[in-house]
């Protein structure tokens, strides 16, 4: 499709993805690239359907705002919903395209930053007016389509005012402005029935410690989050707040570095009851962790809330936000997720088609591929937990702590002298295999 071909008028309404109907499940034998081979939303996996387990969401920013531009090149994607110079018309066109796409995909949720919806105005009053208009429009779209808002958030990192941070900015005037913006974003999220709200601190960190009072900035960030939480609760928001860890980029070091760092922060500042984690694959790998590791750390603390689905390129050291296709990796992830009761949030495709994937249909291919990969991983992980020796093997590996002195150790009943006495009695421990290859074999056979 060329930029003059990828939209048409059908019965007085603009159709941005012409020639593409509702994407349906056709099964494993299908050769149709515009059909699901594995994602059958009604299929029961245990006591829940695939749709209920996965709760997919579309990322408004990448999917409908991405132009293919990067630090080394100009835009390559000239989608018709981005062409108008009138910010109101462009916002409505983008929303029309978004709800058309999400409806055709059969995805139940979407996610956005405040200024993904419409361009920020020159004044707060103008911004308020624009956001009121476009969220009224979004509410109409949601009611007509049944599509829901998984979570909202605020862009506190793109505008030059936030070059030194938002909640952690050394200038109180900037912190005030950020507070105003978050209040508005919370109001929007509540208005649209958003299930949750996310904080990602893209500029909440430092470029150099030479000009940074880290303790003061962390204290300020905690105060800011408490204020946001108190305001939202007072105004009827009952969902969870998520923090999305990322180690760096755009800052040299960000205060939400990884899951363990965020959990430590939440504990220190009394935020554990209201805040959970939204784990992103590419952010995990940038922190030199696996996705599974970050999920497990969050789950261990009872803080696993939601995930952003993507992947990085393992030859590149930055956030490439590619669509997830590694079924083996996703299966390992779902072993963690299912073992800890699933997600209270959902799976947001915070991913973008490549710079040289310039046709609107490429957006369909990307989401279909990702959804099929997750469907395969969910099914494989469930079967591994329910129909193989995996769980028994894992329990058996730690069985020495189930009774006797091992149980006493777990319960804190032994002293270090007791341990020394036991060591003399038992002598050299018998070597026991970790059987890593057998665990890997169980996964491979289910995939």
C-alpha positions in Angstrom: 0.0 0.0 0.0 1.2 3.5 -0.8 0.4 6.5 1.4 -2.5 7.4 -0.9 -3.9 3.8 -0.9 -4.0 2.8 2.7 -7.4 4.4 3.6 -10.7 4.5 1.9 -14.2 5.8 2.6 -16.8 3.1 3.2 -20.4 4.2 3.8 -19.3 7.7 4.9 -16.7 6.3 7.3 -13.0 6.2 6.8 -11.6 2.6 6.8 -7.9 2.8 7.4 -7.1 -0.9 7.1 -9.1 -1.6 3.9 -9.5 -5.2 2.7 -8.8 -6.6 6.2 -11.6 -8.2 8.1 -11.9 -9.6 11.6 -8.9 -11.8 12.4 -10.1 -15.2 13.4 -8.7 -18.5 14.6 -8.2 -21.0 11.8 -6.0 -23.6 13.5 -2.6 -25.0 13.0 -3.2 -26.1 9.4 -4.0 -22.6 8.2 -1.6 -20.9 5.7 -3.5 -17.6 6.0 -1.1 -15.0 7.5 -4.1 -13.0 8.6 -5.5 -15.7 10.8 -4.5 -17.1 14.2 -3.0 -20.6 14.2 -2.8 -21.0 17.9 -4.6 -18.2 19.7 -8.2 -19.4 20.1 -9.7 -17.0 22.6 -12.4 -19.3 23.7 -10.2 -22.3 24.3 -10.1 -23.3 28.0 -6.7 -23.6 29.6 -7.5 -25.0 33.0 -10.4 -23.0 34.5 -9.9 -19.9 32.3 -10.1 -19.2 28.6 -7.1 -18.0 26.6 -8.6 -14.6 26.4 -8.9 -14.4 30.2 -5.4 -15.8 30.9 -3.7 -13.4 28.4 -5.8 -10.2 28.5 -3.9 -8.7 25.5 -3.6 -4.9 25.0 -2.4 -2.7 22.2 0.2 -0.1 22.9 -1.3 3.2 21.5 2.1 4.9 21.1 4.1 2.4 19.0 1.2 1.0 17.0 -0.5 4.2 16.0 2.1 6.9 16.7 5.3 5.1 15.4 6.7 6.6 12.2 9.8 4.6 11.9 12.1 7.5 12.7 15.2 6.8 14.7 18.3 8.8 15.8 19.8 8.1 12.5 17.0 8.6 10.1 13.7 10.4 9.2 10.3 8.8 9.3 9.5 6.0 6.9 5.9 5.4 7.7 3.3 7.8 6.4 0.1 6.4 7.8 -3.0 8.4 6.9 -4.1 8.8 10.5 -1.0 10.9 11.1 -1.1 13.3 8.1 -3.4 16.1 9.3 -1.8 19.3 10.6 -4.9 19.9 12.8 -4.1 18.3 16.2 -7.8 17.6 16.8 -8.4 16.0 13.5 -5.2 14.0 13.7 -6.2 12.8 17.2 -9.6 11.7 16.0 -8.2 10.0 12.9 -5.6 8.2 15.0 -8.4 7.0 17.4 -10.6 5.9 14.5 -7.6 3.8 13.2 -6.9 2.5 16.6 -10.3 1.2 17.4 -10.7 -0.2 13.9 -7.5 -2.1 14.3 -8.1 -3.3 17.8 -11.7 -4.4 16.9 -10.4 -6.3 13.8 -7.8 -8.0 15.9 -10.3 -8.9 18.6 -8.0 -7.6 21.3 -9.9 -6.6 24.5 -7.7 -3.8 25.8 -5.4 -0.8 24.9 -2.9 1.3 26.8 -1.8 4.9 26.4 0.2 7.8 27.6 -1.7 11.0 27.9 -0.1 12.7 24.9 -0.4 9.7 22.7 -4.1 10.6 22.5 -3.6 14.2 21.4 -0.8 16.7 21.0 -0.1 18.8 24.1 -1.4 22.4 24.0 0.6 25.6 24.5 -1.1 26.2 27.9 -2.5 23.9 30.6 -6.0 25.3 29.8 -5.6 24.3 26.1 -4.2 20.9 27.0 -7.2 20.3 29.3 -9.6 21.3 26.6 -8.0 19.0 24.1 -7.8 16.0 26.4 -11.4 16.5 27.5 -12.5 16.4 23.9 -10.5 13.3 22.9 -11.4 11.3 26.0 -15.1 12.0 25.4 -14.5 10.6 21.9 -12.6 7.6 23.4 -15.4 6.9 25.8 -17.8 6.7 22.9 -15.5 4.4 21.0 -15.1 2.1 24.0 -18.9 1.9 24.6 -19.6 1.1 21.0 -16.8 -1.5 20.6 -16.5 -3.1 24.1 -12.8 -2.4 24.1 -11.4 -1.4 27.5 -8.5 0.5 28.9 -6.0 -1.8 30.6 -4.0 1.1 32.0 -3.2 4.7 31.5 0.0 6.6 32.2 1.6 10.0 31.7 4.5 11.0 29.5 6.9 12.7 31.9 10.0 12.2 29.8 9.6 13.6 26.2 9.0 17.3 26.8 12.2 19.5 27.3 10.8 20.6 30.7 11.6 17.1 32.0 15.2 16.9 30.8 16.3 16.7 34.5 13.5 14.4 35.5 9.9 14.9 36.6 9.2 13.8 40.2 12.9 13.8 40.9 13.7 17.2 39.2 15.9 19.5 41.2 13.5 22.4 40.3 10.3 22.4 42.4 8.5 24.2 39.6 9.0 21.2 37.3 7.8 18.8 40.0 4.7 20.9 40.4 4.0 20.8 36.6 4.6 17.0 36.7 2.1 16.7 39.5 -0.5 18.6 37.5 0.1 16.3 34.5 -0.3 13.1 36.6 -3.5 14.4 38.2 -4.9 14.9 34.8 -3.8 11.5 33.5 -5.3 9.9 36.6 -8.6 11.7 35.9 -8.5 10.5 32.3 -7.8 6.9 33.4 -10.7 7.0 35.9 -13.0 8.6 33.3 -12.3 5.8 30.8 -12.6 3.0 33.4 -8.9 2.1 33.3 -8.1 -1.0 35.2 -4.7 0.1 36.4 -2.2 3.0 36.2 1.5 2.8 35.3 4.5 4.8 36.3 7.7 4.6 34.1 10.5 6.9 35.2 12.3 7.5 32.0 14.0 10.6 33.3 13.8 9.6 37.0 17.5 9.0 37.5 20.7 10.8 36.7 23.2 11.4 34.0 26.0 12.3 36.5 26.3 11.8 40.3 28.4 15.0 40.4 25.3 17.2 40.3 22.8 14.8 41.9 21.5 14.4 45.5 20.3 10.9 45.1 18.7 10.6 48.5 16.7 13.8 48.1 15.5 12.7 44.6 14.4 9.3 45.9 12.6 10.9 48.8 10.8 13.3 46.4 9.8 10.4 44.1 8.3 8.5 47.0 6.4 11.6 48.2 5.1 12.1 44.6 3.9 8.5 44.3 2.1 8.8 47.7 0.4 12.0 46.5 -0.7 10.3 43.3 -1.9 7.2 45.1 -3.9 9.2 47.7 -5.5 11.4 45.0 -6.6 8.4 42.9 -8.0 6.5 45.9 -9.9 9.5 47.0 -11.4 9.8 43.6 -12.6 6.2 43.3 -9.7 4.5 41.6 -9.6 0.9 42.9 -7.0 -0.6 40.5 -3.3 -1.3 41.1 -0.5 1.1 40.4 2.3 -0.4 38.5 6.0 0.6 38.3 7.8 -0.5 35.2 11.5 -1.2 35.8 14.2 -0.2 33.3 17.9 0.3 34.1 18.9 3.1 31.8 18.1 4.8 28.5 17.4 7.6 28.3 19.1 8.3 31.7 22.5 6.8 32.5 21.0 5.3 35.6 17.3 5.1 36.4 15.9 4.7 39.9 13.6 1.9 38.7 16.7 -0.1 37.6 15.2 -3.6 37.9 12.5 -5.6 39.8 14.7 -6.0 43.0 15.5 -2.3 43.1 11.9 -1.2 42.7 10.7 -3.7 45.4 13.4 -2.3 47.8 12.2 1.2 47.0 8.5 0.3 47.6 9.4 -1.4 50.9 11.5 1.5 52.1 8.9 4.1 51.4 5.7 2.2 52.5 4.2 1.7 49.0 4.0 -2.1 48.9 0.2 -2.2 49.5 -0.7 -0.1 46.4 2.1 -0.6 43.9 3.0 -3.7 41.9 5.4 -4.2 39.0 4.8 -4.1 35.2 7.7 -6.2 33.8 9.0 -5.6 30.3 11.1 -8.2 28.4 13.4 -5.7 26.8 14.0 -3.8 30.0 14.9 -7.0 31.8 17.5 -7.9 29.2 19.0 -4.3 29.4 19.4 -4.9 33.1 21.4 -8.1 32.3 18.6 -10.3 33.5 16.3 -12.7 31.8 12.6 -11.9 31.5 11.9 -15.0 33.7 14.2 -13.7 36.4 12.5 -10.4 36.7 9.1 -12.1 36.8 10.3 -14.4 39.5 11.7 -11.6 41.6 8.4 -9.7 41.4 6.4 -12.9 42.1 8.5 -13.8 45.1 7.6 -10.5 46.7 3.9 -10.8 45.7 4.3 -7.8 43.4 3.9 -9.4 39.9 1.1 -7.3 38.3 1.4 -7.0 34.5 3.8 -7.3 31.6 4.8 -5.4 28.5 5.5 -7.9 25.7 8.4 -7.4 23.4 12.0 -8.5 22.9 15.4 -7.0 22.2 17.9 -7.9 19.6 20.6 -9.7 21.5 23.3 -8.2 19.3 22.2 -4.6 20.1 22.5 -3.0 23.5 19.4 -0.8 23.4 15.7 -1.0 23.6 14.6 -2.2 20.2 11.1 -3.1 21.2 10.6 -6.0 18.7 7.5 -8.2 18.8 7.9 -11.4 20.9 8.3 -14.6 18.9 10.5 -16.8 21.1 8.1 -19.5 22.3 10.7 -21.3 24.4 11.5 -18.1 26.3 7.8 -17.2 26.7 7.1 -20.8 28.0 9.6 -20.3 30.7 8.0 -17.0 31.6 4.6 -18.6 31.8 5.9 -21.3 34.2 6.5 -18.4 36.6 3.3 -16.6 35.8 1.0 -19.6 36.2 2.8 -20.9 39.3 2.0 -17.6 41.0 -1.7 -17.3 40.0 -1.5 -15.4 36.8 -1.5 -11.7 36.1 -3.9 -9.2 37.6 -3.1 -6.9 34.8 -2.5 -8.1 31.3 -0.1 -8.4 28.3 0.5 -5.1 26.6 2.3 -5.3 23.2 4.8 -2.5 23.9 6.4 -3.3 20.6 6.8 -1.8 17.2 7.1 -3.0 13.6 10.6 -2.4 12.1 11.6 0.8 10.4 11.5 -0.9 7.0 8.1 -2.5 7.6 6.1 0.3 6.2 2.7 -1.2 5.2 -0.3 -1.0 7.6 -0.9 -4.7 7.2 2.5 -5.3 8.8 1.0 -4.2 12.1 -1.5 -7.1 11.8 1.2 -9.6 11.0 3.2 -8.5 14.1 0.3 -8.8 16.5 -0.9 -12.1 15.1 2.6 -13.5 15.4 3.0 -12.3 19.0 -0.5 -13.5 20.1 0.1 -16.9 18.6 3.5 -17.1 20.4 1.9 -16.3 23.7 -0.9 -18.9 23.1 1.6 -21.6 22.4 3.6 -20.7 25.5 0.6 -20.6 27.7 -0.5 -24.0 26.5 2.9 -25.5 26.8 3.5 -24.1 30.3 0.1 -25.3 31.6 0.8 -28.8 30.2 4.2 -28.9 31.8 2.8 -27.9 35.2 -0.2 -30.3 35.0 0.9 -33.2 32.9 4.7 -33.8 33.4 7.0 -34.5 36.3 8.2 -30.9 36.4 6.5 -29.8 39.6 7.3 -33.0 41.4 11.0 -32.8 40.3 11.3 -29.2 41.5 9.7 -30.1 44.9 11.9 -33.2 45.2 15.1 -31.2 44.6 14.4 -29.3 47.9 12.9 -32.2 49.8 15.7 -32.3 52.3 14.1 -29.2 53.8 10.7 -30.8 54.2 11.4 -32.6 57.5 13.9 -33.2 60.2 16.9 -30.9 60.6 16.3 -29.3 57.2 12.8 -28.2 58.4 14.3 -27.0 61.6 16.7 -24.9 59.6 13.9 -23.3 57.5 12.0 -22.5 60.7 15.0 -20.8 62.3 15.5 -23.4 65.0 19.1 -24.2 64.4 22.3 -22.3 65.4 25.5 -22.1 63.5 27.0 -24.5 66.1 24.2 -26.9 65.4 25.2 -26.8 61.7 28.8 -27.5 62.6 27.8 -30.5 64.7 25.6 -31.9 62.0 28.4 -31.5 59.4 30.7 -33.7 61.6 28.0 -36.3 62.0 27.1 -36.6 58.3 30.5 -36.1 56.6 30.9 -35.2 53.0 27.5 -34.6 51.2 26.5 -37.0 48.4 26.7 -35.2 45.0 23.3 -34.8 43.4 22.7 -33.7 39.8 20.7 -30.6 39.0 19.4 -32.3 35.9 19.1 -29.0 34.0 19.0 -30.8 30.7 16.0 -32.9 31.8 14.0 -29.8 32.7 14.9 -28.3 29.3 13.7 -31.5 27.7 10.3 -31.3 29.4 9.9 -27.8 27.9 11.1 -28.8 24.4 8.7 -31.7 24.2 5.7 -29.6 25.1 6.5 -26.9 22.6 
